[in-house]
Amino acid sequence: MDSEQRTQELKGSLAAILCYVFWGLAPLYWKLLDDVNSFEIIGQRIIWCFVLMVIICAAMRINFLDLLKDKRALAYLGPAAILISINWGVYIYAVATDRVVHTAMGYYCNPLVSILFGVVFFKEKLTNMQKAAVGLCMAGVLYFLFDYGEFPWITLVLALSFGAYGAVKKKGSYPAVPALAVESTLALPLAIGVCVATAYITGSHAFMGDVSTVDGWVLTLLVIGAGPVTAIPLVLFAQAANSMPLSLLGFIQYVSPTIALLLGVFAFGEPFTPAHAVCFGCIWSGLALVSIETMRAGKKAKLEAAENASDEEASAQ
């Protein structure tokens, strides 16, 4: 690895750490919007994310409209916009209904979901360690289903949607800022429709709802703040995914659900039952197996690279 690659990987690692810490602490922000309809929050997230990305693109003189005319870009960024919108929606619902622990469980499952995607879509073969890890994860989810009496659909939807989003972003490999600008542009019409429909059905709206009071202005500013809270970590995530190995990104990813789990249990007082403990234990055990194998593979690759370099040097002499 040359110095330029090391620099890129270092920048990617820093971006990943900031991203996942940001996401881990995000429930604290969304809890401030507990009284706002979840559908309005989802729509407002997309709208203000779009506004922010347009401002950033203008400031950086990036013409993201070129990507909107690119068929290949739309083939990747269109599905990405749908997947991340689903993820946002379920996440907001989970936080609003006091299920932050379920979100943590979902994001812990992401690396294992990535393994399954590799098998299903890229015809990759599972190693024995990976088979055991996936089996443990499935066993944990099934135990939770039968013991706790609730199907963990939030966990599964969050894991599958974000796992697929990461895979699509990695495959497309488009620059972080214009790519997110395109995604938010594609989702904008639906977001506006959701906000209008929600206001019509409920007869109220948080954005500029009661500007005659200080609380009304505070709520409006919090709604606008949903844009930066949404966009900043996604830009950091795309930057990290494009400039560092997925294996390393997977390790750093555990920061976010760990913070969310601690917040859910200790800050928000959510229950952590024996069923939760067994499910998390199975998932953590599976992640440990995958992590051990990844570290071994990394060491083996480095040794092989060093041996090849030595052989080339000897041949040159």
Residue pairs with C-beta under 8 A, 6 or more apart in sequence:
1 9
8 243
8 244
9 243
9 244
9 245
9 248
11 239
11 243
12 239
12 240
12 241
12 242
12 243
12 244
12 249
13 240
13 244
13 248
13 252
15 236
15 237
15 239
15 240
15 243
16 236
16 237
16 240
16 244
16 248
16 249
16 252
16 253
17 252
17 255
18 233
18 236
19 233
19 236
19 237
19 240
19 256
20 233
20 252
20 253
20 254
20 255
20 256
21 255
21 256
21 259
22 232
22 233
22 236
23 107
23 233
23 256
23 260
24 255
24 256
24 257
24 258
24 259
24 260
24 263
25 259
25 263
26 229
26 233
27 95
27 100
27 103
27 260
27 263
27 264
27 268
28 263
28 267
29 222
29 225
29 229
30 41
30 92
30 95
30 96
31 95
31 268
32 222
33 41
33 206
33 219
33 222
33 223
33 226
34 96
35 206
36 206
36 219
36 223
37 198
37 202
37 206
38 89
38 92
38 93
38 96
39 89
39 194
39 195
39 197
39 198
40 194
40 195
40 198
40 199
40 205
40 206
40 207
40 223
41 92
41 96
41 223
41 226
42 85
42 88
42 89
42 92
42 191
42 194
43 190
43 191
43 192
43 193
43 194
43 195
43 198
44 191
44 195
44 206
44 207
44 223
44 224
44 226
44 227
45 88
45 92
45 191
45 226
45 227
45 229
45 230
46 85
46 88
46 184
46 187
46 188
46 190
46 191
46 230
47 188
47 191
47 192
47 195
47 227
48 223
48 224
48 225
48 226
48 227
48 228
48 230
49 180
49 184
49 226
49 227
49 230
49 231
49 234
50 181
50 184
50 185
50 187
50 188
50 191
50 227
51 227
52 227
52 228
52 231
53 64
53 177
53 180
53 181
53 184
53 231
54 181
56 62
56 177
56 181
56 231
57 63
57 64
57 177
57 178
57 181
60 177
62 175
62 177
62 178
62 181
63 178
64 177
64 178
64 181
64 182
64 185
66 178
67 73
67 74
67 77
67 174
67 178
67 179
67 181
67 182
68 74
68 182
68 185
73 172
73 174
73 179
73 182
74 182
74 186
76 168
76 169
76 171
76 172
76 174
77 172
77 174
77 179
77 182
77 183
77 186
78 186
79 164
79 168
80 165
80 168
80 169
80 172
80 179
80 183
81 182
81 183
81 184
81 186
81 187
82 187
83 161
83 162
83 164
83 165
83 168
84 161
84 162
84 165
84 183
84 234
85 187
85 190
86 157
86 161
87 157
87 158
87 161
87 162
87 165
88 230
90 154
90 157
90 158
90 161
91 103
91 158
93 154
94 100
94 102
94 103
94 154
94 158
95 103
98 268
98 270
99 154
99 264
99 270
100 260
100 261
100 263
100 264
100 268
100 270
101 260
101 261
101 264
101 265
101 270
101 271
101 272
101 276
102 152
102 154
102 155
102 158
103 154
103 155
103 158
103 257
103 260
103 264
104 257
104 258
104 260
104 261
104 264
105 152
105 155
105 257
105 276
105 279
105 280
105 283
106 154
106 155
106 156
106 157
106 158
106 159
106 162
106 257
107 158
107 159
107 162
107 253
107 256
107 257
107 260
108 254
108 257
108 280
108 283
108 284
108 287
109 137
109 155
109 156
109 159
109 163
109 283
110 159
110 162
110 163
110 166
110 250
110 253
111 250
111 253
111 287
111 290
112 133
112 134
112 137
112 159
112 283
112 286
112 287
112 290
113 159
113 160
113 163
114 163
114 166
114 167
114 246
114 250
115 126
115 130
115 133
115 134
115 290
116 134
117 163
117 164
117 167
118 124
119 125
119 126
121 167
126 134
127 293
129 289
129 290
129 292
129 293
130 289
130 290
130 293
132 286
132 289
133 285
133 286
133 287
133 289
133 290
134 286
135 286
136 282
136 283
136 285
136 286
136 289
137 282
137 283
137 286
139 282
140 278
140 279
140 280
140 281
140 282
140 283
140 286
141 152
141 155
141 156
141 279
141 282
143 275
143 278
143 279
143 282
144 150
144 152
144 275
144 276
144 278
144 279
145 151
145 152
147 274
147 275
147 278
148 273
148 275
148 276
152 279
166 237
166 241
169 179
169 237
169 238
169 241
170 241
170 242
170 246
172 179
173 242
174 182
175 238
175 242
176 234
176 235
176 236
176 237
176 238
176 239
176 242
177 235
179 238
180 231
180 234
180 235
180 238
184 231
195 205
195 207
198 205
199 205
206 219
206 220
206 223
207 220
207 223
207 224
208 216
208 220
209 216
209 219
209 220
210 216
210 219
211 217
211 220
240 249
240 252
241 249
247 294
247 297
247 298
250 290
250 294
251 291
251 294
254 287
261 280
264 270
264 272
265 272
